[in-house]
Amino acid sequence: MPATPSIMPYALVRPLLFKLDPENAHHLTLNTLRTLNNWGLDGFIHKRVAECPVEVMGLKFPNPVGLAAGLDKNGDYIDALAAMGFGFIEIGTVTPRPQGGNPRPRMFRLPAAEALINRMGFNNEGVDTLVANVRRARYRGILGINIGKNATTPNDKAIDDYLYCLNRVYEHASYIAVNISSPNTKNLRDLQSGDALNSLLSALRMRQLELADQHDRYVPVAIKIAPDLEPGMIGEIADLLAHHRMDAVIATNTTISRNGVLHLPGAVELGGLSGAPLVSRSTEVITELSAALAGRLPVIGVGGITRGTDAWNKLEAGATLVQVYSGLVFRGPGLIGDVADACQYYYEQNPDKRVFKRVVPVTAEAPETAGDPATAEGAPATAAPGELAISLDEPDQPQGVAPEQATDSAADATPAALRSDTSPRQP
């Protein structure tokens, strides 16, 4: 179904918004959307988009087009954003304690390139405020909650911040995204590799399984990565994510590169670049990541989507879902319908990809990692719902994966919540 045009064309509104400071325009737009939603004037913002159901992470998405984290950091605008036609919404990034972020100005437009630069710095009101806002929201669709660490928390204590947020948001989320890739929190990206990443993923997985048993509901965890990765890092990240049984990877966050925009006024501002200049690099990462994962977990593609063809290319590269944010600033709400139409056409051509079934190696010896919940007693060792177990002994299977050990008692050891269907938030 094609997108229904809004009553007020965005082309008339954009010049007025672009006369304002970008951050002020951001808040004005969101407050206006919320007011219209509260007054029942959804005709101004409601977008009927193509129906294109897909199933990923055990969740059933009405369409594969989501809102990326960063637009609604505190969950203040969930209901208004839901009226725009998204298949899912991701709020945050939220931290354990409130923090103001970096000094203003901290958001900049590059209109000629359809790009934004931001150095917001995880400004948010803290996880308790976000949880209260989620509880008040009427929205009962798929809600992702993106979590991070406070700027004052050193990296050797970062796990504590992530686990604190995981505990607080778990029962309120359809899935949880872990942000270790923002360029605007000092040294945060160091958590994307080596022992730091291994330790973080191990702790997250162990706590996820504990919470699944506690709440009798399994909530998927996705890891958000950067586009600015050294050679070899994508393969390393893919293997660690698969070994620790993460549920998805979000690719990518903003970039510190200024390729193609250095000639533009404002391009030298510090921060992460998003929008159209990011689209090619983001899609390249998705291609390489998908090849390295070889079906072991799904990819959510984000970065530079400003038209339907950008989303199509990300799906072709290996993504199953896509997210938009900066493109909305330059294209308006109509972008959601355009992207949904492209996704619908893609899935009509590739109907077998509507349901993602992750490949779980089960026969080879698992890597030995102390304290690793992927191999610890009581951890799941067989394919969960929506997964396809394969044998690494088959000659046509990808090599170099990090398999799980299989035992005769594995099914009994799997938490009950893992063996049940994952569902969106319930009233």
Phi, psi and omega in degrees: 000125181292157180295142177274126182296142178285160182295321182251106182301136183295332180301333178279333185271326188303314180302326179290317179296324184285352172279346181265159170305137185305319181289323176295319178297323177303308182290322178298316180298313182294320179294324177295316178300319181293320179297314178300319179294317180295328180274000180076018181264051184292346178299337179284336187233342186292132179238117173277118184245169182301136174280122184210073184294135174225157180236120182219142180058022184079004180257143179258109183267131178295329170206161188272014184258115182246164172269128179286157177296154176113330180287316181238089188288329187249004182072029181282338193234025187303311185294321179294319179292325179298330181289351183275353174104009178297146173282338175198159184231135176241123180252166185106189012282138180244147181240165181303315182247151176300147173208148186278345183082195182278160181297149174276154357288147185217010175221135187220142178260144167238079189301323182297335180254002186050053185226157174234149167240131176225148171226050186301313177083040177055043174293125180194167185266009177094157188294329181294320178294317179300315181299319178298320178293320179297320180297326181281337185294145178275339184302131178236022175274197183281121184238119172264144176239122185264125185244150179216191178246155176291150182297330182276355180274119179293158183300330181286354175244006185299324181304321180300317180295315181295319180291324177298312179295320179302315178301317187286323187264348191308308186285353183254356187250150167279323171210162181238128177257136182250115185267107175239023191227005176292136177277000189257004172242122188306128175066007182299321184292347175294342180283357184274000186214162171061212183298327181298314179292317180301315181293319180296312181297321178299315180294318179298316182295317179299315181291323177302315180292322177297316180291326177299317177292318183297318184260358182055038180204129180267121179251119182296152177239129178243147180249130181260126185245165182270161173275345186264075185245142178291155177306135180093341184291326182298316178296319178297314179298315181302315182294320180292319178299317180291318181298320181272008174059040169295158189265340179192166173230136179256121184227115012220174170280191179287166183246150173269354178288151175238025179303126176087355182231000186299338180281352185267144176301134178091352184292341182277356178300141178288149178135186180267132179268132177228174181098196190307321181296343181273345193299317183292313181296318178301316180292325175299317178298318179299318179300310182293320180295316180298321178295319181291325181285326178051044176085005184285336170200157185281159178246132171258118187267128179211146178132101171081016180284112178236001178201166184300323182296330177297318178293316178306314182297325178290322175295318177298326181286344178131357177287154176250327174236161175228159176227151178231155173205286185301325179301331178296327181297322185263334184250341179082182184299336179300339179299326182299313179295320179298317181291320179297321177298316180296319179295319179300315180296319179300313183286337171294325178280339183227063186297335181290347181265003181294332178244117180274121175246109184287146179272125181240105176296138186229357188251331183280164182288134182282151176299147179269116179226117183299130177074013184279118182294344178291338180238358183289157178299134179091354180275153180292134181237004177239171181294129176278173178307138181083008180244154180240111179283135178231164176257131177287353177284345180290133186293338184265009180270149180296144180260170176080015180274167178255092188283165175259149175282143177249136178228162180295332183262013187299318182297321179291331183280343182288129179305147182303322182295331179290333183272358179254162180292139173277139183227159177297176178304144179247152179301000000 
